[in-house]
């Protein structure tokens, strides 16, 4: 699935840990991932201090792989919105900083998911 985001998105269910400027760590899941960003959600209803423009440190965990990068929140899906009827509430983030090793691990992770390879 490719859209105006500029990179193919792949469906994935992985854990993600984010932290903001206040240092608070929150755990989410991701529903899809691309080399440019991902969508994060949680099934636990609660208010999060995350809004469009928030900069976060993100750690993506998938099996034995770990990718850390800096992201910016680009959209938030609120409860009661049209999109929330089809998808869980959460937020989309764009990767804005990722070192070469993390970028390579992300590319490998996406390739593995696309091929259907399971560890």
C-alpha positions as a Markdown table, in Angstrom:
| # | Residue | x | y | z |
|---|---|---|---|---|
| 1 | Unk | 0.0 | 0.0 | 0.0 |
| 2 | Unk | 1.6 | 3.3 | -1.2 |
| 3 | Unk | 0.1 | 6.7 | -0.7 |
| 4 | Unk | 1.2 | 10.3 | -0.6 |
| 5 | Unk | 3.5 | 9.2 | 2.2 |
| 6 | Unk | 6.1 | 8.2 | -0.4 |
| 7 | Unk | 6.9 | 4.7 | 0.9 |
| 8 | Unk | 5.1 | 1.4 | 0.9 |
| 9 | Unk | 3.3 | 0.6 | 4.2 |
| 10 | Unk | 3.3 | -3.0 | 5.5 |
| 11 | Unk | 0.9 | -4.4 | 8.1 |
| 12 | Unk | 2.7 | -5.3 | 11.3 |
| 13 | Unk | 1.7 | -5.8 | 15.0 |
| 14 | Unk | 4.7 | -4.8 | 17.1 |
| 15 | Unk | 5.4 | -3.1 | 20.4 |
| 16 | Unk | 6.6 | 0.5 | 20.4 |
| 17 | Unk | 7.8 | 2.5 | 23.3 |
| 18 | Unk | 7.8 | 6.3 | 23.0 |
| 19 | Unk | 9.0 | 9.1 | 25.3 |
| 20 | Unk | 8.6 | 12.8 | 25.0 |
| 21 | Unk | 10.4 | 15.8 | 26.4 |
| 22 | Unk | 8.9 | 15.2 | 29.8 |
| 23 | Unk | 10.6 | 11.8 | 29.9 |
| 24 | Unk | 7.4 | 9.8 | 30.4 |
| 25 | Unk | 7.5 | 6.5 | 28.7 |
| 26 | Unk | 4.4 | 5.1 | 27.0 |
| 27 | Unk | 3.9 | 1.7 | 25.3 |
| 28 | Unk | 1.8 | 1.4 | 22.1 |
| 29 | Unk | 1.4 | -1.1 | 19.3 |
| 30 | Unk | 1.8 | -0.4 | 15.6 |
| 31 | Unk | -0.7 | -1.4 | 12.9 |
| 32 | Unk | 1.5 | -0.4 | 9.9 |
| 33 | Unk | 5.0 | 0.7 | 9.2 |
| 34 | Unk | 6.9 | 2.2 | 6.3 |
| 35 | Unk | 10.5 | 3.6 | 6.0 |
| 36 | Unk | 9.0 | 7.0 | 6.6 |
| 37 | Unk | 6.7 | 6.4 | 9.5 |
| 38 | Unk | 4.2 | 4.3 | 11.4 |
| 39 | Unk | 0.8 | 4.4 | 13.1 |
| 40 | Unk | 0.6 | 3.8 | 16.8 |
| 41 | Unk | -2.4 | 2.8 | 18.9 |
| 42 | Unk | -3.5 | 1.3 | 22.2 |
| 43 | Unk | -6.7 | -0.5 | 23.2 |
| 44 | Unk | -6.6 | 1.1 | 26.6 |
| 45 | Unk | -8.8 | 4.1 | 26.7 |
| 46 | Unk | -7.0 | 7.0 | 28.2 |
| 47 | Unk | -5.8 | 10.5 | 27.4 |
| 48 | Unk | -2.3 | 10.8 | 26.2 |
| 49 | Unk | -0.2 | 14.0 | 26.1 |
| 50 | Unk | 0.4 | 13.6 | 22.4 |
| 51 | Unk | -0.7 | 16.1 | 19.8 |
| 52 | Unk | 0.2 | 17.0 | 16.2 |
| 53 | Unk | 3.7 | 18.5 | 16.2 |
| 54 | Unk | 4.9 | 16.5 | 19.3 |
| 55 | Unk | 8.4 | 15.2 | 18.9 |
| 56 | Unk | 9.0 | 11.8 | 20.4 |
| 57 | Unk | 11.8 | 9.3 | 20.9 |
| 58 | Unk | 10.5 | 6.0 | 19.5 |
| 59 | Unk | 11.8 | 2.4 | 20.0 |
| 60 | Unk | 10.2 | -0.2 | 17.8 |
| 61 | Unk | 10.5 | -3.9 | 18.9 |
| 62 | Unk | 9.9 | -6.8 | 16.6 |
| 63 | Unk | 11.3 | -10.2 | 17.6 |
| 64 | Unk | 15.0 | -9.7 | 18.2 |
| 65 | Unk | 15.1 | -6.5 | 16.3 |
| 66 | Unk | 15.1 | -3.0 | 17.8 |
| 67 | Unk | 15.0 | 0.3 | 16.0 |
| 68 | Unk | 15.3 | 3.7 | 17.7 |
| 69 | Unk | 14.6 | 7.0 | 16.1 |
| 70 | Unk | 13.1 | 10.4 | 16.5 |
| 71 | Unk | 9.6 | 11.0 | 15.2 |
| 72 | Unk | 7.0 | 13.8 | 14.9 |
| 73 | Unk | 3.3 | 13.3 | 15.3 |
| 74 | Unk | 1.6 | 14.2 | 12.0 |
| 75 | Unk | -2.0 | 13.2 | 12.7 |
| 76 | Unk | -4.2 | 12.0 | 15.6 |
| 77 | Unk | -7.2 | 9.8 | 15.2 |
| 78 | Unk | -9.6 | 10.8 | 17.9 |
| 79 | Unk | -12.4 | 8.6 | 19.4 |
| 80 | Unk | -15.7 | 9.4 | 17.5 |
| 81 | Unk | -14.0 | 10.4 | 14.3 |
| 82 | Unk | -14.9 | 8.8 | 10.9 |
| 83 | Unk | -11.6 | 7.0 | 10.8 |
| 84 | Unk | -12.1 | 5.6 | 14.3 |
| 85 | Unk | -15.1 | 3.6 | 13.1 |
| 86 | Unk | -12.7 | 1.4 | 11.0 |
| 87 | Unk | -9.4 | 1.7 | 12.9 |
| 88 | Unk | -8.3 | 2.0 | 16.5 |
| 89 | Unk | -7.7 | 5.5 | 17.8 |
| 90 | Unk | -4.1 | 6.5 | 17.8 |
| 91 | Unk | -1.6 | 8.7 | 16.0 |
| 92 | Unk | 0.6 | 8.7 | 12.9 |
| 93 | Unk | 4.2 | 9.6 | 13.2 |
| 94 | Unk | 6.8 | 10.6 | 10.6 |
| 95 | Unk | 10.4 | 9.5 | 11.2 |
| 96 | Unk | 12.6 | 12.6 | 11.2 |
| 97 | Unk | 15.9 | 11.3 | 12.6 |
| 98 | Unk | 17.3 | 7.8 | 12.3 |
| 99 | Unk | 21.0 | 6.8 | 12.2 |
| 100 | Unk | 22.4 | 4.5 | 9.5 |
| 101 | Unk | 22.3 | 1.4 | 11.7 |
| 102 | Unk | 18.6 | 2.0 | 12.7 |
| 103 | Unk | 17.7 | 2.8 | 9.1 |
| 104 | Unk | 19.3 | -0.5 | 7.9 |
| 105 | Unk | 17.5 | -2.5 | 10.7 |
| 106 | Unk | 14.2 | -0.8 | 9.7 |
| 107 | Unk | 14.7 | -1.7 | 6.0 |
| 108 | Unk | 15.5 | -5.3 | 7.0 |
| 109 | Unk | 12.4 | -5.5 | 9.2 |
| 110 | Unk | 10.1 | -4.3 | 6.5 |
| 111 | Unk | 11.7 | -6.7 | 3.9 |
| 112 | Unk | 11.1 | -9.6 | 6.3 |
| 113 | Unk | 7.5 | -8.6 | 6.9 |
| 114 | Unk | 6.8 | -8.2 | 3.2 |
| 115 | Unk | 8.3 | -11.7 | 2.5 |
| 116 | Unk | 6.2 | -13.3 | 5.2 |
| 117 | Unk | 9.3 | -14.6 | 6.9 |
| 118 | Unk | 8.7 | -15.5 | 10.6 |
| 119 | Unk | 11.5 | -15.9 | 13.2 |
